[in-house]
């Protein structure tokens, strides 16, 4: 890869981080109430969509410190959005699942985001989404895409 392409990838990644920041700040229902903080949604999404079941797995998948995940998980447990189940493989690391309330909260947040995403569709050409998926997959692999990746 030449330097020009590396700069394009760096700029794309920086722009993606900016978009994610905007998404985190704009997750509101029609009444203007916050549906979730971005970090809380990220934890719910990692459990629900990526199948990570423990705090260490979530931290590894997201590439963040276990302690930061634990503090958010504690809030989500206290709010009744996540339930903890006994983990036969590790007594100190319970299995995490979304509670019925957590699943409803997660689905509501995703619906609000999907509405925004649908509004972007007219600005995209055929094949743009597939190309973006491929680019993001390569970038993710470069930085380590999940548990066990170096």
Secondary structure, 3 states (H helix, E strand, C coil): CCHHHHHHHHHHHHHHHHHHHHHHHCCECCCCCECCCHHHHHHHHHHHCCCCCCHHHHHHHHCCCHHHHHHHHHHHHHCCCEEEECCCCCCCCCEEEECHHHHHHHHHHHHHHHHHHHHHHHHCCCCHHHHHHHHHHHHHHHHCCCCCCC
